[in-house]
């Protein structure tokens, strides 16, 4: 019998419902959780200008998990940084729900990022002096939840990925796969609309990577998150709903998504 419970990612107590995920209206096209239009980014290296992104446009929809592939240096991480409002593009627009990021000042961008975007990286970045439970509580406390609310929600989230018996363990006492599961549920603790992940299984062995990805996909589909996952693992990419490839400064959609098994 599995220790994992079915995902139920409801609005966190005490958080705003502005721009909350809504079900698709029959007969109407679904509304993107995030859209990027005409994104350009150029870096200067001495007298040389390197055009990394040239008019990139893409949309992410609730409940889908999308792979972002491409060779090293193609611009995947830069695109994730821009999508996550951590870096401003030279041109183009990022829209998250009804918010146009280019119209926001730095403080407003920070608040939008905190409430609407979750991040998972190749390394888990858990705080070593805190338990798994406390690591998942922290972003909720920063968002204004009470300690009791944050603790209860953190326990529910850890139970989603079968870690309710490990909640008091510090990261050093968790396996690599367990650490990354904690990082995933920490990223969704404040009920973001969008999850951005940069090589989230890159430090894991193939078997563990498959297990962690299965958990991530299960949560995305069940909770109507929109997820964009940068990866070099084409086997995992093929299991996602769509595959986008960064190629020569643009993004093209590949036709090989959703063909692999679970």
MOWOHU-V337858 format. One record per residue. N is the residue number from 1. RES is the residue in three letters. PHI is phi in whole degrees, -180 to 180 (* if undefined). PSI is psi in radians with two decimals (none if undefined). NEAR is the number of other C-alpha atoms within 10 Angstrom. Layout:
N & RES & PHI & PSI & NEAR
N & RES & PHI & PSI & NEAR
This chain:
1 & UNK & * & 2.37 & 3
2 & UNK & -74 & 2.53 & 6
3 & UNK & -85 & -0.09 & 11
4 & UNK & -88 & 2.41 & 15
5 & UNK & -98 & 2.84 & 13
6 & UNK & -70 & 2.38 & 11
7 & UNK & -65 & 2.32 & 18
8 & UNK & -138 & 1.55 & 12
9 & UNK & -97 & 1.51 & 21
10 & UNK & -89 & 2.98 & 11
11 & UNK & -58 & 2.24 & 15
12 & UNK & -67 & 2.44 & 17
13 & UNK & -57 & 2.39 & 14
14 & UNK & 83 & -0.03 & 12
15 & UNK & -100 & 2.78 & 14
16 & UNK & -72 & 2.57 & 11
17 & UNK & -99 & 0.11 & 11
18 & UNK & -61 & 2.22 & 10
19 & UNK & 71 & 0.46 & 13
20 & UNK & -68 & 2.74 & 14
21 & UNK & -65 & 2.37 & 21
22 & UNK & -124 & 2.67 & 11
23 & UNK & -71 & 2.64 & 10
24 & UNK & -65 & 2.46 & 11
25 & UNK & -89 & 2.19 & 9
26 & UNK & -55 & 2.35 & 7
27 & UNK & 86 & -0.11 & 6
28 & UNK & -118 & 2.53 & 7
29 & UNK & -64 & 2.54 & 8
30 & UNK & -65 & 2.61 & 13
31 & UNK & -90 & 2.25 & 18
32 & UNK & -63 & 2.52 & 17
33 & UNK & -76 & -0.56 & 25
34 & UNK & -148 & 2.47 & 23
35 & UNK & -138 & 2.45 & 18
36 & UNK & -118 & 2.29 & 19
37 & UNK & -130 & 2.09 & 15
38 & UNK & 62 & 0.67 & 17
39 & UNK & -74 & 2.21 & 23
40 & UNK & -125 & 2.45 & 22
41 & UNK & -148 & 2.17 & 22
42 & UNK & -124 & 2.40 & 15
43 & UNK & -113 & 2.52 & 12
44 & UNK & -106 & 2.23 & 9
45 & UNK & -120 & 1.62 & 8
46 & UNK & 67 & -2.14 & 6
47 & UNK & -92 & 0.01 & 6
48 & UNK & -99 & 2.31 & 8
49 & UNK & -103 & 2.19 & 10
50 & UNK & -109 & 1.91 & 12
51 & UNK & -83 & 1.78 & 14
52 & UNK & -83 & -0.78 & 21
53 & UNK & -124 & 2.28 & 26
54 & UNK & -126 & 1.53 & 18
55 & UNK & 70 & 0.72 & 16
56 & UNK & -74 & 2.32 & 20
57 & UNK & -131 & 2.40 & 17
58 & UNK & -160 & 2.81 & 16
59 & UNK & -132 & 2.48 & 16
60 & UNK & -118 & 2.34 & 21
61 & UNK & -113 & 2.64 & 19
62 & UNK & -57 & 2.37 & 23
63 & UNK & 84 & 0.16 & 22
64 & UNK & -119 & 2.60 & 20
65 & UNK & -117 & 2.15 & 28
66 & UNK & -120 & 2.28 & 25
67 & UNK & -87 & 2.49 & 28
68 & UNK & -121 & 1.94 & 28
69 & UNK & -120 & 2.96 & 25
70 & UNK & 149 & 2.79 & 19
71 & UNK & -67 & 2.81 & 12
72 & UNK & -58 & 2.37 & 9
73 & UNK & 87 & 0.00 & 10
74 & UNK & -76 & -0.39 & 18
75 & UNK & 120 & 0.19 & 22
76 & UNK & -61 & -0.87 & 24
77 & UNK & -67 & -0.66 & 16
78 & UNK & -61 & -0.74 & 18
79 & UNK & -64 & -0.71 & 23
80 & UNK & -65 & -0.71 & 20
81 & UNK & -60 & -0.73 & 16
82 & UNK & -70 & -0.77 & 18
83 & UNK & -61 & -0.59 & 26
84 & UNK & -86 & 0.14 & 24
85 & UNK & 62 & 0.46 & 19
86 & UNK & -92 & -0.27 & 14
87 & UNK & -146 & 2.48 & 13
88 & UNK & -91 & 2.40 & 19
89 & UNK & -75 & 2.84 & 21
90 & UNK & -73 & -0.54 & 14
91 & UNK & -155 & 2.77 & 17
92 & UNK & 110 & 3.03 & 17
93 & UNK & -130 & 2.43 & 22
94 & UNK & -115 & 2.17 & 26
95 & UNK & -119 & 2.23 & 17
96 & UNK & -119 & 1.92 & 23
97 & UNK & 63 & -2.12 & 18
98 & UNK & -99 & 0.05 & 12
99 & UNK & -95 & 2.27 & 14
100 & UNK & -98 & 1.95 & 13
101 & UNK & -64 & -0.53 & 19
102 & UNK & -67 & -0.32 & 16
103 & UNK & -88 & -0.04 & 11
104 & UNK & -102 & 2.56 & 12
105 & UNK & -82 & 3.11 & 9
106 & UNK & -62 & -0.71 & 13
107 & UNK & -65 & -0.73 & 9
108 & UNK & -66 & -0.65 & 12
109 & UNK & -64 & -0.70 & 19
110 & UNK & -63 & -0.77 & 15
111 & UNK & -65 & -0.71 & 12
112 & UNK & -66 & -0.74 & 18
113 & UNK & -63 & -0.74 & 21
114 & UNK & -65 & -0.64 & 18
115 & UNK & -94 & -0.35 & 19
116 & UNK & -119 & -0.20 & 23
117 & UNK & -129 & 2.35 & 25
118 & UNK & -114 & 2.58 & 24
119 & UNK & -125 & 2.43 & 22
120 & UNK & -132 & 2.34 & 23
121 & UNK & -116 & 3.06 & 20
122 & UNK & -62 & -0.73 & 17
123 & UNK & -97 & 2.46 & 17
124 & UNK & -67 & -0.51 & 20
125 & UNK & 57 & 0.55 & 13
126 & UNK & -74 & 2.58 & 20
127 & UNK & -77 & 2.08 & 13
128 & UNK & -67 & -0.43 & 12
129 & UNK & -86 & -0.05 & 11
130 & UNK & -113 & 2.65 & 15
131 & UNK & -72 & 2.97 & 20
132 & UNK & -57 & -0.77 & 30
133 & UNK & -60 & -0.81 & 26
134 & UNK & -67 & -0.63 & 22
135 & UNK & -62 & -0.65 & 23
136 & UNK & -79 & -0.47 & 29
137 & UNK & -70 & -0.64 & 25
138 & UNK & -54 & -0.89 & 20
139 & UNK & -63 & -0.49 & 18
140 & UNK & -72 & -0.68 & 26
141 & UNK & -65 & -0.70 & 17
142 & UNK & -63 & -0.61 & 11
143 & UNK & -77 & -0.13 & 17
144 & UNK & 109 & 0.07 & 14
145 & UNK & -73 & 2.69 & 19
146 & UNK & -72 & 2.84 & 14
147 & UNK & -62 & -0.69 & 13
148 & UNK & -68 & -0.71 & 11
149 & UNK & -65 & -0.78 & 16
150 & UNK & -65 & -0.69 & 25
151 & UNK & -64 & -0.80 & 19
152 & UNK & -64 & -0.74 & 12
153 & UNK & -68 & -0.69 & 22
154 & UNK & -62 & -0.70 & 26
155 & UNK & -64 & -0.71 & 19
156 & UNK & -63 & -0.73 & 21
157 & UNK & -67 & -0.74 & 27
158 & UNK & -64 & -0.59 & 24
159 & UNK & -65 & -0.51 & 20
160 & UNK & -59 & -0.57 & 22
161 & UNK & -112 & 0.39 & 24
162 & UNK & 73 & 0.44 & 18
163 & UNK & -113 & 0.33 & 22
164 & UNK & -65 & -0.41 & 18
165 & UNK & -87 & -0.05 & 11
166 & UNK & -118 & 0.20 & 17
167 & UNK & -65 & -0.43 & 21
168 & UNK & -90 & -0.02 & 14
169 & UNK & -83 & 2.43 & 15
170 & UNK & -78 & 2.80 & 19
171 & UNK & -52 & -0.64 & 24
172 & UNK & -63 & -0.38 & 12
173 & UNK & -98 & 0.12 & 14
174 & UNK & -107 & 2.63 & 17
175 & UNK & -72 & 2.94 & 12
176 & UNK & -59 & -0.72 & 19
177 & UNK & -67 & -0.67 & 21
178 & UNK & -67 & -0.71 & 20
179 & UNK & -59 & -0.75 & 19
180 & UNK & -72 & -0.53 & 28
181 & UNK & -64 & -0.71 & 27
182 & UNK & -62 & -0.74 & 24
183 & UNK & -62 & -0.64 & 24
184 & UNK & -68 & -0.85 & 27
185 & UNK & -72 & -0.49 & 24
186 & UNK & -63 & -0.68 & 27
187 & UNK & -66 & -0.44 & 22
188 & UNK & -106 & 0.16 & 26
189 & UNK & -61 & -0.59 & 24
190 & UNK & -98 & 0.37 & 29
191 & UNK & 56 & 1.04 & 26
192 & UNK & -70 & 2.84 & 22
193 & UNK & -85 & -0.52 & 26
194 & UNK & -130 & 2.41 & 30
195 & UNK & -116 & 2.18 & 22
196 & UNK & -114 & 2.25 & 23
197 & UNK & -134 & 2.30 & 23
198 & UNK & -112 & 1.80 & 21
199 & UNK & 51 & 0.97 & 19
200 & UNK & -66 & -0.31 & 25
201 & UNK & -114 & 0.21 & 28
202 & UNK & -65 & -0.46 & 15
203 & UNK & -96 & 0.14 & 16
204 & UNK & -108 & 2.66 & 17
205 & UNK & -68 & 2.80 & 11
206 & UNK & -55 & -0.73 & 13
207 & UNK & -66 & -0.81 & 9
208 & UNK & -66 & -0.67 & 17
209 & UNK & -59 & -0.74 & 20
210 & UNK & -64 & -0.73 & 17
211 & UNK & -64 & -0.80 & 15
212 & UNK & -66 & -0.72 & 22
213 & UNK & -63 & -0.68 & 21
214 & UNK & -61 & -0.70 & 15
215 & UNK & -64 & -0.77 & 18
216 & UNK & -63 & -0.79 & 18
217 & UNK & -64 & -0.70 & 21
218 & UNK & -61 & -0.77 & 17
219 & UNK & -67 & -0.76 & 23
220 & UNK & -60 & -0.85 & 22
221 & UNK & -67 & -0.65 & 17
222 & UNK & -78 & -0.44 & 14
223 & UNK & -110 & -0.02 & 19
224 & UNK & 64 & 0.54 & 20
225 & UNK & -69 & 2.75 & 27
226 & UNK & -110 & 2.14 & 25
227 & UNK & -122 & 2.35 & 29
228 & UNK & -120 & 2.06 & 25
229 & UNK & -120 & 1.95 & 25
230 & UNK & -80 & 2.27 & 27
231 & UNK & -155 & 2.66 & 22
232 & UNK & -100 & -0.05 & 18
233 & UNK & -89 & 1.75 & 15
234 & UNK & -72 & -0.43 & 16
235 & UNK & -66 & -0.76 & 14
236 & UNK & -70 & -0.68 & 22
237 & UNK & -58 & -0.67 & 26
238 & UNK & -68 & -0.29 & 20
239 & UNK & -89 & -0.08 & 22
240 & UNK & -86 & 2.94 & 25
241 & UNK & -69 & -0.63 & 17
242 & UNK & -142 & 2.72 & 20
243 & UNK & -125 & 2.10 & 24
244 & UNK & -108 & 2.38 & 23
245 & UNK & -116 & 2.24 & 18
246 & UNK & -82 & 2.08 & 21
247 & UNK & -144 & 2.08 & 16
248 & UNK & 50 & 0.77 & 14
249 & UNK & 86 & -0.10 & 20
250 & UNK & -117 & -3.13 & 19
251 & UNK & -127 & 2.21 & 21
252 & UNK & -120 & 2.62 & 17
253 & UNK & -95 & 2.23 & 14
254 & UNK & -88 & 2.83 & 13
255 & UNK & -104 & 0.23 & 11
256 & UNK & -109 & 0.43 & 16
257 & UNK & -86 & 2.69 & 20
258 & UNK & 70 & 0.30 & 15
259 & UNK & -99 & -0.31 & 13
260 & UNK & -88 & 2.92 & 12
261 & UNK & -75 & -3.10 & 8
262 & UNK & -67 & none & 12
